[in-house]
Amino acid sequence: MTNLSNQTFDEERALYGSCDLLISDCIFSGPADGESALKESDNIEVRNSFFNLRYPFWHDHDLKITGCELTELCRAALWYSEDISISGSKLHGIKALRECSNVRISGCDIQSPEFGWSTRKIFMEDTKAVSEYFMMRSEDLTFRNVTFQGKYSFQYIKNAVFENCTFETKDAFWHGENITVRNSVIKGEYLAWYSNGLTLEHCRIIGTQPFCYCTNLKLIDCEMIDCDLAFEKSEVAATITTPVISIKNPKSGTIRVPAVDEIIRDDPNSQGQIFVDSHDSCKESA
């Protein structure tokens, strides 16, 4: 590989079409304000470098980024690229990852609205992310030990597994398909509406009006904290380990709960069965 170290690049397409390149301790910033520094490149490794210009990694293959900083001005950093590894890096530009495939992210700090759209086969671990519309329309996701904060996350995703994660988010998993969440905490409003094939195992769910209009929904030994108006018009099989404020009009299936303050039945099509361990704490209204 050709080595470039301790250099500054700011011109347009500074290293366009490069192959077999190792870049270390370099700066991509300057008065020329050039875009697309490494567009259309193959077998590129970047270490401990600073990116302050737009669109550096488009249509790249076999890309490894380690210990780098991509600033707020480094917008839309990785698009249409594949076979990517990013570790120990700051991804702070908007739309940092889109239309990419075979991506591995580890130990990173992500602050990027609209991150990860339409990305396929992404593995993320030991990472913190702040975003809006995070990972929308992506497929084949595996997340472990990821902390996320933001709005409208994981909408329209397909085929995903999340383990030991913490998500503080509004409208997560809307219209998602074939999703499994294990040993995780999800705090937010309106969780997983219109999802199909969502399974949560040993999770803690916090917030109002979760799991409405769902199909093939499963909860296995989950906690539900501050949850009201849950399961409206959903097909559900749930075992819940904590009291629930209210359950409203489940469409079908079974819900097992130790206690519920109120069961609301004002829809004749609500046929879901609710089994309450402590009947004294349950009030059913029509």
Beta strands, then each sheet from edge to edge (+ up, - down):
strand 1: 2-5
strand 2: 8-9
strand 3: 19-24
strand 4: 27-28
strand 5: 42-47
strand 6: 50-51
strand 7: 57-58
strand 8: 61-66
strand 9: 69-70
strand 10: 78-79
strand 11: 82-87
strand 12: 90-91
strand 13: 97-98
strand 14: 101-106
strand 15: 109-111
strand 16: 120-132
strand 17: 139-151
strand 18: 158-163
strand 19: 166-170
strand 20: 177-182
strand 21: 185-187
strand 22: 196-201
strand 23: 204-206
strand 24: 217-225
strand 25: 235-240
strand 26: 244-248
strand 27: 252-257
strand 28: 260-264
strand 29: 273-276
strand 30: 283-285
sheet 1: 1+ 3+ 5+ 8+ 11+ 14+ 16+ 15+ 12+ 9+ 6+ 4+ 2+
sheet 2: 1+ 3+ 5+ 8+ 11+ 14+ 16+ 17+ 18+ 20+ 22+ 24+ 23+ 21+ 19+
sheet 3: 1+ 3+ 5+ 8+ 11+ 14+ 16+ 17+ 18+ 20+ 22+ 24+ 25+ 27+ 29+
sheet 4: 7+ 10+ 13+
sheet 5: 26+ 28+ 30+
end
